[in-house]
Amino acid sequence: MNARGIHHVTTIVGDVRRAADFYRGVLGLKRVKKTVCYDDPGSYHVYYGADLGSPGTVISTLAWNCVTAGLVGVGEVVQTAFRAPPHSLGRWADRLDSCGVPSRSQVSPFGERMLCFADPDGTSLALVETLDDPSSEVHQDGPIVRPLDGLHDVTLNVREEDATVEILEKVFDFGLVSRKDGSIRLAAHGGPGGAITLRVIGKSSRGRLGGGTIRHVAFRSRDIDDRSEMVEKLRSAYGMAVSDPIERTYLSAVGFRAPCGVLFEIATDGPGFVVDEAPERLGEHLKLPAFLEDRRPELQAILPPLS
């Protein structure tokens, strides 16, 4: 699979333990890293995904203390969808209902069967039934189908079709798949994190970052050299202001505000989440970057226990 598509998305949560109960306990995602926000180390940054946290499978939760609820509007990620096995949405609806999570069935503009719901902070989520997977195993220990296979797509609300579409095509190597009912679907490949949807809604109010909103969507780059080529295109062809590299141990990223208003990152595929933990122990212990290691006793006293 080419190293393109979505790398991860990051959502803002108010209660890290409540979020953990939801993403692990309800959705059955694997916690692949428990760390802190490097810029605000008194709060957790926890990553959930599939397998080893491969690019295209990860949603991360950034816990902000005393955060107020965000407001979803134009220029925002308004839905994050996961890939579900075929013929599994009925079982997932039962699972969500048993956990007290309201859901509704609907069909996307592109004919995909979906189950829509929200996490405890109000982040809009969906499960999309993928038709390219012939298996739908049931776990022995409960009414959950085979684990979710990463991200399907993210949906952005935009006022109009602008240079964001061209950036997705010319810089991030997405291709136009379909236009229907005011929605534009682009895809980089058919696997996890391979698609993105823009929903053109016309004039509307901007959102407000806070609990239950997506802080950013990160796109994949093979390595730093690949990312540098993408940054050069953004600056020379589109006049984008791109941040300096942000080092996060497991990836290196740069950020910029897309023409549509959404915060985009470009994140490297490596080093990955196994750089400081064995694959079978991923997410078990609090991992800190070297520059925060001497503050471990202080931070462990501040951070709430997270088993």
N, C-alpha and C positions, 0 to 999 in steps of 0.2 A: 504494500500500500504506500502511495506517495506521502511524503511528510507535509501534508497540507490539511486543511480543515480546522475545526475548533480544537484547541488544546484543553481548555477548561473554562468554567464560569465561576464567579465568586458572588455569593449572596451575603447580605447583612442580616445577622440574627441578634436577638437580645438576650437569649438564654441558651448557653452552649450545651447544657445537659439536655434541655428539652429538644434542641435540634438533633443531638446525638440519638436520643430515643426515637426520633422520627426517621432520620436517614438510615440508621443502622437497624433499628427495631421494626419499623414499619416497611420501609422500602427494601431492606435487606442489602444495602450497599456495604462495602467493606471500608473500614477506616484505614486509610493508607498512610496517614501522617498526622501526628498530634504535635503541633508546635505553637508558636506565638506570632502575633503580628510584629514584625521586625521594627516597625516605626512606633508601635505602642505596645511594648512587651507585657504590659499588665493585662492583656486580653488574648484569648486563644485565636489561632487560625488552624482549623481542622479540615483535612481533605478526605473526601469519600469518593470511591470509584470502584472499578472492577479489576480483579486480578492484582497486578502490581501497580495499579494507578496509571495505566497506559494513557498517553495523550488521546483525548476524545472520549474518555470515560468519566472524567472527574468533575464534581461540583465541590467547591470549598465553601466553608462557612466562616465568616469573619465576625467574631463576637464583639460588639461594641457595648460597653457598659452604659446602662440608663439610656439606651437609644430610643428615640421616638419613631413612630411608624412612618415609613416613607410614603410617597405619593407617586403612583405610576402615571406617566404621561407620555407625550410624544418625545422622541429621542431617547427612548428607554428600551431595555429588554423587557418584554411584557409576558413572555412565557418561555420556560425551559422544558424541553421534552426529552424523555428517555426512551430507548428502544425496548419494546416488550416482545416476547415471543408470539407467534401467530396463535390465534384462538385462546389467548390468555386473559383478555380484558374482563371477561365475566368473573373469573377467579380473582383478579386484582380488585374488582369492584367489591366483591365479598370481603376480601382482606381489608380494604380501606374502611368499609362499613364496620367491621368487627373492631377496628381500632378507633372508631369515632371520628373518621375523616370523611366529610361529605365529598362526593364526587358526582360527575355528570358525564354521560356519554355524548360524543358529538363526532362529526365528520369534518376533517380539515378541508380547505378549499381545493386540495389536490386529491381528495377521495380517500384519505387515510382514516381508519377507525382510531379514535382517540378516547382516552379517559382523562378528564381534567379535574384538578383539585389544587390544594394549596398546602404549603408547610405551615407549622404553627405560627410563624411570623407573618404569614400572608403571601409568601413568594409563590407566584403562579407557576404550577408544574403540570405536566401531562405525561401520559404513557401513550406511545404510538405503536400500533401493532405492525411489526415488520413482517413482510411476506417472503423474505429471502432466507428464512431460518426454518428448516424442517422439523426441529425438535422443540418439545415443550414439556420437559420433564417436571415432575412434581417432587418437591423435597419430601423426605420421609418423615420429617418432624413437624409438618404443618401445611396449611393450605396456601403455600406460596409456589408459584411457578418457578422455573429456572431463573437464576438471578438476572436482573436487568443488564442488557448488553451495552452499557455506556449511553452517551448522549445521542439523540436523534437530530434535533436542531434547536436553535433558539429563534424566537420571533421578536422582531424589532418594530415598534411603532414609529413611522416617519411621516413627516408632513407631505413630502413629495419625493419622487424618484430623482436623486441627485448623484453627485460624484461618488457616493458610497458604493453604488452598484459597480461602477467602473473600477474602483479600488479593489473590491472583492474579486473581480474578474482578472484585472491586469496585474495586481500585486499578490493576491492570495490564491490565485489559480482556481477560483470557483468558476463554474459554468452555468449559464442560465438554463433552467430546466423547464419552468412553466410560469405563465402569468394567468391569474384567474381571480375574479371577484376582488380586484384591488390588491391582491397579494402576489409577491414575486418570490419564487423559490430558486435558489442557487445551490449547487452541489459541487464539492471537490472530489468526492468518491462515495461509494455506497456503504461504507463502514461507519463505526462509531465516530460521532462528531463531524460527519461528512456534509451536513446541510445547514443552510441558514435561510430564514424567511423574513422578508420585509413586507410589512403591511402598511400601505399608503392610506392615511386617514385624513389628510388635509389639515387645515388650520386647527390647532388644538394647543392646550397649555402644556408647558414643560412639567416634568415630574420633579420630585424632591427625594434625594437619597436618604435612606433611613431603613429601619427594620422592614424586612419583607421585599426589598428591592435588590436588583442585581447591580453590583458595583461595576463590574466590567466583564467583557467576554474576551478571552485570549485565543489567538490563532497560532497555529503551529509553524515553527521553522526547524529545519533539520539541525542546525547548529548556529554558532555566532556568525560565521561567514555568510550563511544563507540569510540570516536576519539582517545583516548589514546591507546586503543587496536589496532587500525589501525596503529598508529604511531609506536608502538612496533613491529608490523609485518614488517613495512617498514625498520626499523633500523636493526632488528635481521636477517631477511631473505634476505634482498636486499641491506643492507649497505647504505641506503639512509640518507643523511643529511637533517634533518627536522628542520624548524625554531621554535623558541619559539612561544607560543600562541600570536596571534594578536587579541586584543579585539576591536570590532567594534560596540558596543551597541546592535545591532540587531543580531549579530552572533559572535562566537569565531572561529578563523581559525588558521591553521598552513599551511606553504607552503613548497614545495620541487620541485626540478627540476627533472622531470621524465627522464628515460633513453633516451627517444626519443627527449628530449630537451624542451618540453613544460612545462611551469610553472603550476603546479597543486596546488590547495589548498584543504584542508579538512575543511568544515564549518559546524557548528552545525545548526540543524533545528531551534533552538530557541536562544534567546527569541522571535525573529520575529519583524516585523515592527509595530505592534500595541503596543509595549512596552511603547512608549512615545506619541502616537497619537490615538485618537478614530478611529475605522475602517472607519467611514464615512468621516473622515477628513484627511485621509492618503495623504501625499505629498503636503499638502497645505502650510505649514509654514517651514521656515528654522529651522532644528533641529540640535543642537550642543551637543557634549558630555560635560559632567560636567567640564572637564579640560579646555574647550575653552569658556565656557559661559561668563566669564568676558571680553572676547575679542569680544563679539557680535557687539557692535557699530563699532569697527574697521573693522571687517570682512564684515558687511553689507555695509560699505562704499566702500570696495574694490570689492566685488562681484557684477557682473552685475545683474540688476533686472531680476527675473525669475518668472513670474506669474504662 
